[in-house]
Amino acid sequence: MLATLLAAPVAPAAAAVGAPTDRTSALEARRVDGVPTPGLDWYRCLDYAECTTVDVPLDYDQPTGAQVELAVLRVKARDQRHRIGTLFVNPGGPGGQGTAIAYFAPYFLGDSVLDRFDIVGFDPRGIGFSDNVKCFRSPREQSATLAGLNVPFPVTRAQEKAYVTSAEQYGRACSSTGRPLSGAMSTAQVARDMDVLRRAVGDQKLTYLGFSYGTALGQYYANMFPDRVRALALDGVINPISWTGTAATRDTILDDRLRSADGAYKALHEILVRCDRAGGTACVFALGDPVANFALIARRLRAEPLVYEDPDLGTTTVTYADFVASTLVMLYDPAGYDGIVTMALNLLLLTEPPAGTDAAARRRARHALAAQLHGLRDRRPGRDFPYDNSLEAFLGVTCTDTQNPADAAGWPARAAHSDRRAPYFGRAWAWGTVACARDSWTVRDEDAYTGPFDRRTSAPVLFVGDYYDPATNYREAVSASKLLPGSRLLSSDSWGHTAYGTSACVTDAVDAYLVRRELPPAGTVCTGDIQPFAGVPAAAQGAATHPAPGAEAFTVRPHPAKNAPKKLPPVDARLPGVAGLGR
């Protein structure tokens, strides 16, 4: 752990804004404040949590019209006598379950936060345990449409053609059968829902911790309700202007604005450079030039997939897309560098001509690789029974919020261009939004929010950016932090997706801000405890993962004791089409 702290004193966040606060617009106030405050009928659930459901308007312009049911989960503050209020949490996605990350909160949040706040998460409309968006009448119809999407991302012309066809069908289904919910899932609607829930729990202003895409939700709230902010901590930042797009960027693929692929390539390249520097005693892939050897593996797999039999795990097929997607999965983990170089070493051996190579070493490599890829592939969402709406959940938010090119048929050329800019990962990230092509995804939310995103809030917002984040590029944290007057950027020289939990430096700074509204000094840079090939702390072994919150998070478990070791937050990792990854 290391922090570079400037000499400026720590100041309460509430005192940092000198100019008058911007006000919630009359239109937004009329929409949200006109909704009667819901009664929260909490009941005990899942051992240590409490659950309830709340009905909110499908359309806030018609508050007494059709309603949407939201699932809400609470873990009560441990020190109720000194309780500050409620901390709302969101894991990202889009498509992540707020109920899951709230349930997991005792395992990753700091004790000072758990003592003083009720932790509340809700599944956004259309998602998880809330009313689900459903774009097909049956799993059979959905499965037929998904057929062309059953690769991590397309590479060959045949795959691209099939992928485009299925994506177009998906967009049209969500724009017809998926209505009206598919056209009412914009981030703005979720921000309105959160303001209603803020009032329902009795808080005058919002305290919020959002990860990844959840940082977009936090910024929407800050700009739609600028005078209702107590403290917003946003980790793994998306710039909302990059997210929504503008008239000038509407024909740009979403990731060409967000540059997630660039962040992923930066992280991979640095890992390979450090591997070479560390040498063979610390990095198993330090055989020749790791950067060149990684590229060699990629060329070999693009030319011909690797197919072999393992006596325990059956047939294993490794395509170029599998190789890239698996690398991206592991980049989400601060300790994932070890898996990346191990996988690369085995693939380098197995793609070599058999003549002259050690047969026993090849057998060991085949088994190790099969086991590793089997575990990674288990993270892909299931299909068929029961109906799985995870892709609809992701698209319902993303396509409704964002500007996208018109014609899905143009995606192959655009994705190839992205890949030239950000090798390996340009295609992987670009293809995730092809169903959003505006000629296919035609349903819109007339009440979506498109800015401005530079309102002066009633308290400064804390942004947290990770130098080597493979999903939310650090540059987005820098640019977003400059939009909101009085905000503060906390930087972290760390690895994996998001920074909370990667060092006491980051975690303590975020906790102090949430509890006492103290901002870290300007210019603070933390360093993650885990650094490639510098040794992994014993406490991080087996705990340094970012599991995607889903049904598995709701396995009833004992409430952790105070001062128990912490895990990393379960940041959502589901981007359909890229081995289950997301922001």
N, C-alpha and C positions, 0 to 999 in steps of 0.2 A: 504494500500500500504506500502511495506517495501522493502528496498534494502540493501543488505550487500555488501558494496563497499570496496575493498582493497585500500591501500594508493597510488597505482600506478597512475600516471597522465593519463588522457585521451589523446591518441595520434591519429593523422590522420592516417587512415587505409593505405593510399598510402605510408606512410613512414615506415610502420612496416615490410616490406619485404626487407632484406638486400641483399640476394643472387640474382643472375640474374634470370629473369623470363624465364620459359620454353616457347617454341615457338609452335605455331600451326604447326602440321606436314605438310610436303609438299603435302601429299595426301589430307588431309582435306582442305588445302588452295586451291588446284587445283579444288577440287569438288565444294566448295562454292563460291570462288572468281570468278570462271568462269561463274557463273550465272549473267546475266546483272542485274543491280540494278533496281528493279521494280519501276514504277511510281505509286504513291498512289493518286488515284482520290477520295479524301474524299468528302462525302456529309453529310448534316445534318440529324440526325436520332434520334428518341426516345427523343425528346425535347432538351436535353443538350449534347448529344453525337454526334460523327461523325463516319461514317462507310465506309468501302471499302472492296474490295476483291482483292486477289493477287494470281497469278499463280506461283507455284514453281514446280521443277522437281519431278516426282514420284520417279525417281532413279537419284541420283546426279552423278552417273557415266555416265549418258546419259542426260546432261542438256537440250538438244534440243528435247528430246523424249517426252513421255507422261507427262502431267502436272496434278497437283492437285490444286484445288481452295481452298484457305483459307479465312475464314471470319475474319475480323479485326475490332476492335472498339476502339475509342480513346475518352478520356475526356481531353480536353486541360487544360494546367496549368492556374491557375487563375491569376498569375502574369507573363505575357508573357515577360515583359521587363527583368525580372531576372530569366527567365527559364534556368534550368541546362541542361535539355534534356528530354529523355523519360524513364519512368519506366515501364518495362514489368512485367505483373502479371500473375500468374497461380494458380488455386484453388485446383489442385490435381485430384484425382480419382483413376487410370486413367479413363478418360472419361469426366472430368470436362470442362466446357466452359470458356475459357479465356475472351471471349466477355462479359459474364455475370458478372464475378468478376470485370472487368474494369468498366462496367456500374454502378456497386454498389459501386465503390471506394469512391465517395464523402460521403458515409454514414459511412465508417469505417476507412479510412486512416486519419492520422494526418494532420492538416491544413498546417504545414510547407511542407509536401510532396505534397499536392494538389496545393499549391502555386507555387512550383518550377519545377514540372514535368508534362509533358503530360503523362497520364496513358493509356497504350495500352495493350489490351489483344487480343489474337487470339485463335480461336478454332483449336486445333491440327488436323492434317489430319485424316480424317475418322470420325470426331466427330462434333456434334452440327450443326452449320450453315455452316461448311466447307463441302467439298465433303464427303459423308457418306460411310463408309464400310457397306456392306449389304451381309450377308451370306446366305440368302434365296431368292428365286424368288418371294415369295409372303408372306403376313402376315399369310395366311393359313398354309403354310409349317413351318413357324417359330413357330406359335402357337402350332402345333402338337408336335414339338420337345421340346418346353418349358414345356410340360405337366408334365414331371417328376421332374421339377425344382420348382414347385409351392408350396414349403414349405420354411421357412427361412433357414433351413438346415435339412438333413435327420437324423433320430434317429433310427427308426425301420429297420429291415432287408429289409422289402418290400420297404420302402422309399429309403434306400441306393441303392437297385438294380435299382429302377426306376431312381434315380438321376444319377447314373453312366451311364445308357443307354442313357439318354437325353444328358448328358455332352459329351459323346463320339460322338454322332450324331452332336452336336454343333461344336465340334472341327473339325470334318471331313468336315462339311459344310463350315466353315470359311477357311479351307485349300484348298477348291476347288472353290465353287461359290463365296466366298469372295475375291478371288484373282483378280487382283494383289495387291489391296490396303491393304488387311489383312496382306500381307507379307512385307509391306513398312511402318508400323506404329510404328517402334521401337522408343524409346526415342532419339536415335542418329539422326534419320531423323528429329524429331521435333526440336532438338538442331540446326541442319543445317538450318531448316526453320527460326528459331529465329535469327540466324546470318544474314541471308539474309534480314530479316525485320529490324534488327538493322541498317544495312547499308541503307535501304530504308528510315528510319526516320532521317538519317543524323548523327547518333551517332558513334563516333570513337570506343567507348567501351560500353559494356553492363551494364546497371543498372537493377536489377531484384529482385522481391519479389515473392518467391514461397512458397506455403503451402503444407504440406502433401506430396503426390506423386510429387507435383511440386518441392520439394526439390531434388528429383532424377534428374529431368530435369535440375535444376540449377547446380548440380554437374557434370552431363554429359557435359554441356556447359563448365564448368570451366576446365575440363580435355581435352576436344577436342579443345578448343580455349583459352588456358591459358593466352595468351598475350592480350586478348580482353576483360578483366574483369575490370570494374570500381568499382562496388559494387554489391555483391550478398547476400541477406538476405534470409535465409532458415529456415522456422518455421514449426516444426512437422516433424522431420528428418527421412529419410530412408537412411541407409548406402547402397551405390550403390553396394558394394561387396555382401552384404546380398541379395540385390534385384536380381542381375544378376545370382548369384551362381557361383560355380567353379567346376572343374572336381571332386573335393572331395565331393561337396555337391549337385551334380546334381540329386541324388536320394532322396533328402530331400524335403518335402513339403515346399513351399515358406514361410509360416508363422512359420515353425520350425526354419527358419533363421531369420525372422524379429521379431518374438516374440510379435506380436500385442496382442495375446491372453493373454500373461503374463502381459502385461501392463494393459489390461482391468480387469483381476482378481485382480491385485494389487490395482487398484482404487476401485473396488467394495468392497473388503475386508476391506480397510481402511475406506470407508464410513460406513460399518456395525459396525466396531469397534468404530468409533466416535459416531455413533448413540447410542450404548450401554453406552458410556462414558457420552454423553449429557443427557441421561435419557428421561423419557416420556414427560416432559414439552417441550422439544426441538425437540424430534424425536418420531413420532407416532409409530414407529416399535420397540421401546425399551421395548419390552414385553419378559422377559426372555433373552435369548442369541440371538441377531439378526443374527449372523453368522450361528448358528445351525438352527434357524427358517427359514432362507432363504434356507438352504439345505433341510429342511423338505418339504417346498413347492415344490422344484425341484423333490424330490423323489415321492411325491404324483402325480405331473403332468406327470412324466414319467410312472407311473403306470396306470394313467387314465386321459385323458383330462377333463377339466372342461367345461361343456356345460350348458347354461341357457338362458332364455328368458328375455329380457328387453322390457318394453312396448313402449319405444321411439326408441330404436336402434335395435330391433329385436333379433335374435339368436346370442349369443356370444359364441365362442369356444376358449378356451385358452389351447394350448398344451405346453409341455415343451419347444419346440423350440420357440414358441411365447414368452414365459416368458423370456428366455435368450436373444432373439433378441431384445425385447422391452427394456430390461435392458441395452443392449449395445447401442441402439439408445440414451437413456437418458444419458449415460455416456459421450456422445459427448458434452453435454451442461454443462458449469461450474456450473449451478444451478440444474442440473438434479438429484442430490441426493434426492431432495424433492419428485420428481415423483417416484423414485425407491422405497423409503420406503413406500410411500402411496400405490403404486401398491402391494407391498409385504404384507402390512397389510391387504388389501382387499382379497388377494388370501389366506392368512393364515386363515382368517375367512371363506371364501367360500369353502375351501377344507376340513374344519372340518365337522364331522357328524352333520346334522341339529339338532338332539335332544339336547336340553339343551342350544342352542344358541338363541340369541335375533332375532326374525323374522324381526323386523323393521331395525335392524342394518344390517342384511343380504340384505334386499332390497336396502338400501342405498349403500352398498358395491357393489352390482351387477350393479347398475346404474353408479356409479363412475368409476368402472373398465371398463364397456362397453364404456363409453365416452372417457376414457383415451386411450384405445387400438384402438378405432376407429380413433382417431387423429394420432396415431403413424403409423397405417397401411396405412393411406392416403399417406405416403411418398414413398410407393413402386411404382416402375415405372409401367405405364400402358402398355397394350399390344394391339394387333390387329390393329385397325385403329387410326391414321395413323401408318405406319410401324415404330416401335420403335427399334432403333439400339443401345440402351444403353448397353446391354450385349455384343454385338459385339464390341462396342467402348472400353469397359473395357478389354475384352479378346484380342482384336487386339494389344493392347500395352503390356499387362501383359504376354501373352503367347509368344509373339515374343521376348520380352526382356529376359525372365527368364528361368533358367534351372528347369526342373521338372521331377519327376519320370516317367517311361515309361508307366506303365499300370494303367489305371483308376480303374480297379477292385481292386487294392491294397489300394484305398483311405479309405474304412471303417476302416481297421486295423490301418492305419496311423493316421486317425482323432481321433480314440479312444485313441491312444497313446498320441496324443497332448492334449486331454482332461484330461488325468491323470496328465499331467504336469501343465496345466492351466485349472482348473475346470470351467465348463460351456462354456467358450469361445474358448477352444481348437478346438472343433468340428466346431463351428460357423465360425472361421477364416479359418480353414483347407479346408473346402469344397468349398470355393470361387474360387479355382483355379483348380478344378478337370478336367475341359475342356482343361487345358493346358498339360495334360499327353501327352508325346511326341509321343506315338503311335497313338494318335488321332489328335493332333495339329501338323501337319507335315510341314506346310508352314513356312519358315524361311526368315529372312532378312539377306542377305549375307553381308550387310554393317552395321549391328548392331555393337555398340561399347561395348567392354567387358573389357576395362581397358587399361592402368593403371589408377588408381583413386587417385594418389598422386602427381599430377603435381604442380609445383610452379607457382601460378597465379600472374598477374600483380598488383593485390590488394588483401588483405586478404578477406576471406569469413566469414560472420557472421552466425553462427548456433544458433538456439534457440530451447531448449528442455524443455518440460513440464513434471514434475515429475509424474503426474497422467494421462497422455494421454492414452486413451484406444485403439488407432489405430496405433500411431507411438511411439513405446516404447522409453522412455528416454535414455536407454542404446545405442540406435542407434545414437542419437545426440552426445553422448560422443565419441563413436568409430569413427563416420564419421568425427568429428571435428579434430581428430588426424591424419587423412589421408592427408589433404591439409596443406602444410607448411605455417605457419604464420596465420592460421585461428584462430577464437575466438569463444568460447562457452558461450552463455548467458543462464543460467539456470533459471527456473521459478517453484516455489512451487505453482502450480496452477492446475486447474481442467478443464476437457473438452479436446477437440481435437484442438491443437495448442494454442499458448500463446498470440499472438498479440491481444490487446484489453482487456485482462484480468486484466491488471494493467497499470497505467501510467508509472511504472518502465520499463516494457517491451516495451510498445509502444514508449515512449520517446527515449529509447536506440536504437531501430530499426530506428526510424525517423532520429535521429542524424547521424547514420551510413549512411543512404541512401542520406541525404542531404549534410552533411559535411564530410562524410567518416571518422567519429570518432568512434572508437571501444569502447565499454564499458570496464572498467578495468577487467583484468583477474580475474576470480573467482566470478564475480557478480552473486548474486542469488536474484531474485525478488519473491515477494509473491503475489498471486492473490487476488483481492479484495473480491472474493466470496470464502468462506471456509465452508465446510459442518457443518450445525447446529450452525454456529456462526452468523447467520443473513445475509440476502441478502440486499445489498444497494438498496435504492429506485430506483436509476438510472438503476439498472440491471433488474428490474421487467419488464418482457415482451420483453427485448432486448437481454438477454443473450442466444442467440440461434445461431446455425451454420446451417442456411438453405442451402440446396444443390442448387447451382446456376443452373437454368434451365429456361424454358420458363417463369415461374412466375416472374423471376427477370426483365423481360423486360416489365412489366406493366409500362406504362409511368407515371412518378412521378415528382414532382417538385424538382428542384435542391436544396439541403439543403444549408442553409445559413452558412457562416463562423462561427465557434465556436458552431455549433449545436451539440447536444449530439450524441455520436458515438455508433454504434452497433458493434458487433463482425464481423469479415470478413466472407463472405459466403463460407466457406471451403467446397469443394465438399464432399458429403457423399453418394456415390453410389457404394456399392459392391454387385452385384447381388447374390441372394441366402441368404443374411443376412439382411433381412428387409431393403434393400436399402442402406446398409452402405458401405463405402469405405475409402480409405486413402487420 
